[in-house]
C-alpha cells in the first residue's frame, strides 16, 4: 500500500510555524496537480523558485512515492500522494479524492493553494475552502477534451456538467490564471470566472539551459509529433499526412513520440502498431523527448485546441520549425511565415502540403528553426513565467 501521507499518523494539524529565510516570514504553499510526471517535469522550476524565496512547498499529485517523491524532496518540497485518476468519472472515486484532499489540507494548514488541471481545480479549491485556506488559485492550462470545440459523443454530454463544476470551484478562487486569451474569454463568457478575477499569464516557458539549440536533421527530412496519443491532439491527421507524403517521398521519416492513454479519445495500441507495421511512422512510446527532437527536422502538432503547448515550446527552444494548427493555444506559439506554418485543424491535406513545402525547401527548415530559438529566448523562458505567477499569488 502506498504511503499516502509521509508524516506522523496522528490526526492533529501540522505545526503552524513557517520557514524563514531571513527576509521575512515564509508561507506554506500547496501545489496540486494530476500527474506526478507532469508535476516534477513542468513545475519543478516553480517549486525551486518558491523554496528559494523561503516558502515551504507541499507537492500533491498521484503516485508521489518512490523516485518521483525522492526527486520532489531533492527540490526542497514535501511530496504527498493523492488517489486521483484523471480520466475516471466514477463519483465514488471522486468523493474519495475530495475527502483525501480535505483531510490533507486541513492537517497541513497551508497559507496558499495553487491547483492546476481539471480535477485538482474542481475538487481541490472547494476542499481548500473547507480546510480554511484563505488564498486559493487556479491555473487553467487548457480546456480539456469535454470543452474543446468539436468534441462529440460522451464529451459533448459532459460539457455542461464540467462547466458547472468549474464554475463552482473557480467561484471560490482568489484568482484564476490562463495561458491564452481564448481560454480566458471562454471561461468569462460561460460565467465560470468573473472578469476581475481572470488573469492572463501567457506561456509557461521552458528552461532554455536544459533545451539548448541543436542543428536540425536535413537528410532525411524528419517530422516529429510529441504528445499524448489522443485524437484531439491530431494524431490521426498526422498519420494521414505522413501516409500521403511517403507515397512520393519514401525516405522521409515520421516520428511519433508519446505514450498510450486511457479513455474514449485515446488512440489504441492496435492502431498505432498497425501504422508501424505499415511503415508510415516510427513509434517510440513514452520516452525522454530531447534525444528524439535532436533527430528531427520539423515539429508537428495538429491539435484541435491547446492551452499553450509545452511540447511546441520545447521544440522551438532546440531550434525546430513548427507546423501547427490555427486554433487557440497553438497559434499563440508560432509566428506564421517566420518560425513555422499554421494550417486548419482536422485537415490532413493541408498538413501534408505544409510538409511537402519543407521537403522541397530545406533552407526553410534551418531559417525557421533559428527563428524558433530566437522567439523562445524572447518569450518562452520558464523563469519569467514563474516570477509572474509568484508575484500574482503575493509570494
N, C-alpha and C positions, 0 to 999 in steps of 0.2 A: 504493500500500500504506500502511496506517495506521502511524503512528509509535507502536508499542505501548508503548515504554518510553523516554520523553523524557530520557534521560541518556546517559552515555558508553557505548560498545559493549563495553567490557571485561567479562569475566565475573567480575570480582572483586566482593567485597562492598562495600557503601557505607561511607563513613566512619562510625565509631561515635559521633562527637561528637554531643551533643544540644544543641538550642537552650536558652537560659536567659534568662528574663525578669527576672532579679534576685531572684526569690522562691524560687529553688530549681531543681533540675535538671528540665528539661523531658523529656518522653518522646516517642518516635516511635510514632504510633498509626496503624494501617492500618484503614480502614473499607471493607468490601467489600459492594457492592450489585449488583443485577441489571439496573438501568436507569440510564443517565446522567441522564435527565429526573428520575426519582424521587430519585436521589442529590442532585441540585442543588436541587430544589424542596422535598424533605422532610427533608433532612439538613443543609441549609446553616446553620441556626442552631446545630446541634451542632458542625459544623466550625468555625464562627466562635468558639463558646464555648471549644473546645479550643485554638484558636490564641491566643485572648486570655489563656488560662492559661499560655501559654509552651510548648505542645506542638507538635511537628511532625506534620502530618497528611498521610497518603497516602490519596487518594481513588481507589478502584478500582472500575471498572464498565465495561461495553461502551461503545464509541463516545465516549470522552472526548477526542476530538480536536476541532479547530475551536472553535466558540463555547462548547460545554459545557466543554471544557478551559480555555478562556480565563476563563470565569466562576468555575471552581473555583480557578484561580490568584489571581483577584481576592479570594477569601476567605482567601488565605494558605496554601492547601494545594497539594499536588503531585498532578496527575491522572495516572493510569496506566490504560490501556485493557486490557480483557480480552476474549478470544474467547468470550463467553458468550451462549448462546441460551436464554432462559428456558423455552421450550416444547419444545425438541428432546429426544428420548430416544435420540439416536444415541450409542452407547457410545464410538465413536472420537472424536467431538467433545468428549464429556465428559472423555475421557482427555487430550486436548489442553488443555482448560481446566485440569484438575488440574495438569498439568505446568507450564503457564504460571504458575498461582498459586504453585506450589512454587518456581519459578525466581525470581519477583519477590520473594516473601517471604524467600527465602534471601539474595538480594542486598541487600534493603532493611534487613534485621535490625531489624524493629520490636520494640518492647517489648510492645505490646498489639495484638491483632487483634479487631475487632468485625465480625461478619458478620451480615447480615440477609437475609431471604427464602431460599427453599429451596436453590437451587444454591450460593450463596455460603456457606451454613452447611454443607451436605453435603460440599462439596469444599474450602472454604476452611479450615475448622478442622483437618482431618487434614493438610492441606498446612502449616499453621502449626506443627503438632507436629513434622513432619519438618524444618522450617526452623529449629527451635529457639526458637520464640516461646513464652515462658513463661506469658503471661496471654492467655487466649483466651475470648471471649464471644460468645454467640449471642443475637440479638433476634428472637423469633418474632412476626411481625405478623399472623399468621392461619394457618389450617391448609392453605390451598390446595385446589384442586378435588379431587385424589385422596382427601384425608382428610375432605372435607366430608360430613356425614351426608346420605345420599340420593343421593350421586354414583353413577352407574351405568356400565355398559359398560366401556370400557377403564380408566376411572379406578378402578372397583372392583377390577379385577385388579391395578392398580398399587399400591393402598394398602398391602398388606403389604410390598412392596419399599421404598416410600417411608418407612414406619415403621422398617424395618431400617436404611436409610441414615441417617435422622435419629438413630437410637439409636447408631450407630457414631460419627457426628460429634459429637453433643452429649455423648457419653460422655467426650470429651477436653476439654470446655469447663470453664473455671473456674466460670462461672455461666451460666444460661440465663434470659433476661428475657422476660416475657409482658405483653401488653396487657390481657388479660381473664382472669378466674378459670376460665372453662370450658376455654380452650385449655390453661392450666396443668394443670388437673385431668386432662384427656385425656392429655397427654403423660406425666404421672406414672402414670396407670392403664395406659398402654401400655408402661410401663417404658422410655420414651425418655429420661427425665431422672430423676435421683434427687431426692427431695423437698427435701433440704437444699441442692441447687444451683439450685432453681427459685425465681425471684423475680418478684413481680407489680409492674409499674411503672405500670400504668394508661394513660390516654390520652396519645398523643404531643403533642396540642395543636397550636395554630396561633399564628402571630404576630398578635396582635389588632390591632396598629398597621397591618398590611398588609390586614386584613379588617375595616374599620370597619363599623359598623351602618348599614343603609340602610332606608328605608321600603318595605315590601312593596307590590307592584302589586296593586290590587284590581279594576281594570277594564281588560281582562278578567282574571278569575282565571286564574293561570298555574301549572301544576305542572311541576316540573323534575326530571329524572333526570340525575345526573352520575356517570360511571364508565366503565370499560371495558365494551364491548358483549359481555358474556358471559351465557350463560343462568343461571349460578349467581348473577348479580347481580340476577336477577328482571326482566330487560328484557322478556321475553315477557309476564309478568304486568302490567307497566306498560302495555304496548301494549293488552292485552286490556281492562284497566280504562279506559284512555283511550277506546277504541272504544265501550265501554258508556256512559260518561259523556257523550260527544259526541252520542249519539242524541237526547237531550233538551236538551243544552246546547252547541249548535254553536259558540258564540263562545269557549268555554273553550279556552285554549292548553295544549299539551303540548310541552315541550322535551326533546329527547334530546341530551345533551351528552357526547360521548365518541367515541374513535376505534375503528376496526375492529381486531380481534385475529386472530391465527392460532390454530389448534388446534381440536380436536373440540368444545369447549364454546363456541366463538365463534359469534356471530350473523353471518350472511353479509351481504355488501353487497346482494345481490339482495333479501333480506327487508327490510332497512332502507329501501332505495329504494322498495320496494313500499308500505311503511307511509306514506312521504312522499307518494307519488302518491295514495294512498287519502285523504289529508288528515287522518290521525289524529294525526300528530306532525310537528314541525319538527326536523330533524337538523342539528346544527352541525358534526359531525366533531370532531377533536381541536383544541381552541382554548383560549385563556385562559378560565378559568371565571368570574372575578369579574364581567365585564360581563353575563353571562347570568344569574347569580344576582340581579343588580340588577333584571332584568326579571321576576323570578318572584314568586310568592305563597307557595307551599308546596314544600318539598323532599321528594322521594320516593325511598326506597331499599328495594325489596322483596327484598333479598338473602337467600340461603339461610344464610349464615354469614359473619362478618367477624372481624377481629382487634379493631380499634377504628377504624371507618371515618373516614378523614380528610375525605372529601367531606361527611359529615354534620357534622363539626366546623366545616368552613369555612362551610357553610350556616347553622349555628347562630350562628356569630360575626357574620355580617352581619344576623342577626335574622330567620330564617325558621322558621316552624312546620315540623314534620317528621312525615311518615308513614313508618314503617319496620316491620320485622318483629320478632316476639318470638322472636329467636334470639340465640345468643351474639355479642357484639360490637355488634350493632345495638341490642339492648335496653339496653345499658350507656350509650348516648348520650342517651337520651330519658327524661324523667320523664312517663309516660303521664298525660294529662289536664292537664298543666301546660305542657309545651313541645311536645307532639305526640301522635300516636296510634300505638299498636302494633297490628299485625294479624298473623294467622298467615301463615307462608310458603306460597308456591305457591297463594295464594287470591286470584284476581283479583276475585271478587265482594266480598270483604271490603275489598280495596283501593279498589274503586270506591265502596263505601258510605262509606268514610272521606273520599274526595274530595268526594262529594256533601254531606257534613256541612259541610265548609269552604265550599263554594259557597253553601249555604243560610244559613250564619252567618259572614259575612266578618269580623265582630268577633273571631272566634277566631283568624283569620289574624294580626291585629295583636297581640292579647294573648299568644298563644303565641310569636309572633316575639320579643316583648320578653323573655319568659321564657328563650327560647333564648340570647339575648345575655347575659342575667344568668348563666345556667349556664356559658356559655363563659368569662366573666370569673372565675367562681369556680373552675372545674375544668379548663378546656381551654386553658391558656396554655402555649405550647411551651417557654418559658424554664424553667418548673417541671419539665417532663419532662427537659429536657437536664441540669439540675442533678442530678436524681435519678440519671440514668444515669451521669453523670460520677463522682459520688460512689461509686456501686456498683462502678465499674471502678477505683476507687482513684486517680483522676486529679485 
